[in-house]
Amino acid sequence: MSMGSEKTNKKSSNKILKKLAYILISIVILMVFINIAYNERINVLVMGVESTRTDTIIFLSIDTGSNRVDAVSIPRDTYYPTEGKNGLGQKKINAVYGFTDIGGPEGLLRAVSNLLSTEIDYYVLVDYEGVEAVVDLIGGVEVDVPFRMKYDDPYAKPPLHIDFEAGFQVINGAESLEYLRFRKSNDGSVGGGDVSRIERQQDFLKSAAKSSLGPKLPLIIARGLSYVETDMPIYKGGLVGISMIGTNSKKINFHTLPMDYSGYGNDGLSYFFHSEEKTSVLMDEIIN
């Protein structure tokens, strides 16, 4: 190869490197600008589905201006009567998703919006495969298993075979599904129902958030949206992710729908009866 050819190739390579550097700098500047300028509150309903019922319901309020996130867990047994729906178990909020005429993700979004007296912008429906994929995407989640978790239910869909020793451990996507679905032990010695499970879910989400926060957050959100069913545009998820760069776990707050009392309904089923007054106060604190 001649000296002239070498000089030409060098100049060509330098031009390419300069262009790449310019593109990267432009992207960084754009991300910084979005992070500073994008100021919007977005309310999202996250639902985990098991067959025709929602197994997990979480209301998320994301304030991109202050980098604050509030999550309100709604127990699946929350009493929520729907006109014309009087079948066994149909007065629980987790039944709304399965109503063929007024259900689905949009129906549950309307129900939770009514329950909280708050407008909700988007829904995110996560199935078991989506949870597994997102957890593996962030490299697993560290949890402190509070006690020996041993439970088997071959009739569940998918079948449940849970076996965790107590203590700190990093669990992958498949194990996360088992951990999040645990409600009681085989021998009945460990229980606590849905409220105890919500506490474990919130601890899990706190740990997952710590693993997700930082420069990789926009990528996690953008790629995570591809594993779920949602009416949130991918570009919106990217904007939210970029705007939340710089937040920390202290700005992520978890709540549970305030309870008035728990008890049995006329149908003999157990229900979680929420406090409308305390719920109103909580939502006012979050939104305002």
Backbone hydrogen bonds, N-H to C=O, Kabsch-Sander energy under -0.5 kcal/mol:
donor,donor_aa,acceptor,acceptor_aa,energy
6,E,2,S,-2.0
7,K,3,M,-2.3
8,T,4,G,-2.1
9,N,5,S,-2.5
10,K,6,E,-2.3
11,K,7,K,-2.5
12,S,8,T,-2.3
13,S,9,N,-2.5
14,N,10,K,-2.6
15,K,11,K,-2.2
16,I,12,S,-1.9
17,L,13,S,-2.6
18,K,14,N,-2.5
19,K,15,K,-2.3
20,L,16,I,-2.6
21,A,17,L,-2.6
22,Y,18,K,-2.5
23,I,19,K,-2.6
24,L,20,L,-2.7
25,I,21,A,-2.8
26,S,22,Y,-2.5
27,I,23,I,-2.4
28,V,24,L,-2.5
29,I,25,I,-2.7
30,L,26,S,-2.5
31,M,27,I,-2.6
32,V,28,V,-2.6
33,F,29,I,-2.6
34,I,30,L,-2.7
35,N,31,M,-2.6
36,I,32,V,-1.9
37,A,33,F,-3.5
38,Y,34,I,-2.5
39,N,37,A,-0.7
42,I,40,E,-0.5
42,I,62,I,-2.8
44,V,42,I,-0.5
44,V,60,L,-3.2
45,L,122,Y,-2.5
46,V,44,V,-0.6
46,V,58,I,-3.4
47,M,124,V,-2.6
48,G,56,T,-2.7
49,V,126,V,-1.3
50,E,53,R,-3.3
53,R,50,E,-1.9
54,T,94,N,-1.6
55,D,48,G,-2.5
55,D,53,R,-0.6
56,T,48,G,-1.7
58,I,46,V,-2.9
59,F,72,V,-2.8
60,L,44,V,-3.6
60,L,58,I,-0.5
61,S,70,D,-2.8
62,I,42,I,-3.1
62,I,60,L,-0.5
63,D,61,S,-0.6
63,D,68,R,-3.0
64,T,40,E,-2.6
64,T,62,I,-0.8
67,N,63,D,-1.1
68,R,63,D,-1.4
69,V,251,K,-2.7
70,D,61,S,-2.3
71,A,253,N,-3.0
72,V,59,F,-3.0
73,S,71,A,-0.6
73,S,255,H,-2.8
74,I,57,I,-2.7
78,T,75,P,-1.8
79,Y,272,F,-2.4
80,Y,91,K,-3.6
82,T,85,K,-0.5
85,K,82,T,-2.3
86,N,84,G,-0.7
90,Q,87,G,-2.1
92,K,89,G,-1.2
93,I,78,T,-2.2
94,N,76,R,-1.4
95,A,92,K,-2.0
96,V,93,I,-1.1
98,G,95,A,-1.0
99,F,96,V,-1.6
103,G,99,F,-1.5
104,G,97,Y,-2.7
107,G,103,G,-1.4
108,L,104,G,-2.2
109,L,105,P,-2.3
110,R,106,E,-2.2
111,A,107,G,-2.0
112,V,108,L,-2.8
113,S,109,L,-2.4
114,N,110,R,-2.1
115,L,111,A,-2.5
116,L,112,V,-2.6
117,S,113,S,-0.8
118,T,113,S,-1.8
121,D,43,N,-1.6
122,Y,43,N,-1.7
124,V,45,L,-3.0
125,L,229,E,-3.6
126,V,47,M,-3.1
126,V,124,V,-0.6
127,D,125,L,-0.5
131,V,127,D,-2.0
132,E,128,Y,-2.2
133,A,129,E,-2.2
134,V,130,G,-2.5
135,V,131,V,-2.3
136,D,132,E,-2.0
137,L,133,A,-1.9
138,I,134,V,-1.6
139,G,136,D,-0.8
140,G,135,V,-2.7
141,V,171,I,-2.2
143,V,169,Q,-2.9
145,V,143,V,-0.7
145,V,167,G,-2.2
149,M,164,F,-2.3
150,K,148,R,-0.7
151,Y,162,I,-2.2
153,D,160,L,-2.8
156,A,153,D,-1.3
160,L,153,D,-2.4
162,I,151,Y,-3.5
164,F,149,M,-2.5
167,G,145,V,-2.5
169,Q,143,V,-2.2
171,I,141,V,-2.8
171,I,169,Q,-0.6
176,S,172,N,-2.2
177,L,173,G,-1.5
178,E,174,A,-1.2
179,Y,175,E,-2.5
180,L,176,S,-2.7
181,R,177,L,-1.4
182,F,178,E,-0.8
182,F,179,Y,-0.6
185,S,190,V,-2.3
186,N,150,K,-2.2
188,G,185,S,-1.0
193,G,183,R,-0.5
196,S,192,G,-1.0
197,R,193,G,-1.5
198,I,194,D,-2.4
199,E,195,V,-1.7
200,R,196,S,-1.8
201,Q,197,R,-2.6
202,Q,198,I,-2.6
203,D,199,E,-2.0
204,F,200,R,-2.3
205,L,201,Q,-2.7
206,K,202,Q,-2.3
207,S,203,D,-2.0
208,A,204,F,-2.5
209,A,205,L,-2.5
210,K,206,K,-1.9
211,S,207,S,-1.5
212,S,208,A,-1.0
212,S,209,A,-0.6
213,L,209,A,-2.2
217,L,214,G,-2.1
220,I,216,K,-2.2
221,I,217,L,-2.7
222,A,218,P,-2.9
223,R,219,L,-2.9
224,G,220,I,-2.5
225,L,221,I,-2.2
226,S,222,A,-0.5
226,S,223,R,-0.8
227,Y,224,G,-1.6
228,V,225,L,-0.9
229,E,125,L,-2.3
230,T,228,V,-0.6
231,D,123,Y,-1.2
237,G,233,P,-1.9
238,G,234,I,-2.3
239,L,235,Y,-2.3
240,V,236,K,-2.6
241,G,237,G,-2.3
242,I,238,G,-2.6
243,S,239,L,-2.6
244,M,240,V,-1.4
245,I,242,I,-1.4
247,T,244,M,-2.1
251,K,248,N,-2.0
252,I,249,S,-1.4
253,N,69,V,-3.1
253,N,251,K,-0.6
255,H,71,A,-3.0
257,L,73,S,-2.8
260,D,273,F,-3.3
261,Y,273,F,-1.8
263,G,271,Y,-1.9
265,G,269,L,-2.6
268,G,265,G,-1.9
271,Y,263,G,-3.6
272,F,77,D,-2.3
273,F,261,Y,-2.4
273,F,271,Y,-0.6
274,H,272,F,-0.7
275,S,258,P,-2.2
276,E,274,H,-0.7
279,T,275,S,-2.2
280,S,276,E,-2.2
281,V,277,E,-1.9
282,L,278,K,-2.5
283,M,279,T,-2.6
284,D,280,S,-2.0
285,E,281,V,-2.1
286,I,282,L,-2.1
287,I,283,M,-2.9
288,N,284,D,-2.1
